[in-house]
Amino acid sequence: MKSTATEAASQTQISPLYLRAAKLDRIGMSLLRLGLVVVLFWIGGLKFAKYEADSVVPLVANSPFLRFLYNRPAPEYRRFTNKEGELIDAHRRWHETNGTYRFSYGLGCAIIFIGFLIALHPFRPRLAVIGSFLLIFMSLTTLSFLVTTPEVWVPALGDAAHGFPFLSIGGRLLIKDLIMFGAAITTMADSAKTFLRVTEHKGATL
């Protein structure tokens, strides 16, 4: 009785802020899933823009698992790198012969497809599980570029801050996939729970 009274007293001292925050998990999950879908559709769509396709080249060309997708070996691409917003016809022609745009278009379709599967959670949670699983694989692939791509680290141009652990702009974008990786695991687990719950409910009604 004494311990129960103590627990009740301690519960009354809990700030309402924590109680309200504890009830936001479902809203948070929905926003997390929505965020993934928006990002995947947006980034996937940008893969059809040539400037975005150009920016992917250092990542793919230096990857021991993906370099075969291009026609030209690394580091030849460095002589044909366009700045964002810049248009040099000779560079674009090189990227066309390299297969840069063909690969980027296929990648864009794959990313949009993953986003579409995750968006199906309210209607087909089983397919959403597959989408999140594919996103986990994609995030791990992206994170592997931190190991294989020289351009993700600040180059040694005179400043003492260069190399590991000083991430360049590209590296700082890649490291954020750690968040994408964790989010994909979370949404996969949530979709799997929903699918199992629906399956059990159907089995109970038969």
Buried (B, 14 or more C-beta within 10 A) or exposed (E): EEEEEEEEEEEEEEEEEEEEEEEEEEEEBEEBBEBBBEBBBEBBBBBBEBEBBBBBBBBBBBBEEBBEBBEBEBEBBEEBBBEEEEEEEEBBEBBEEBBBBBBBEEBBEBBBBBBBBBBBBEEBBBBBBBBBBBBBEBBEBBBBBBEBBEBBBBEEEEEEEEEEEBBBEBBEEBBEBEEBBEBBBBBBEBBBEBBEEEEEEEEEEE
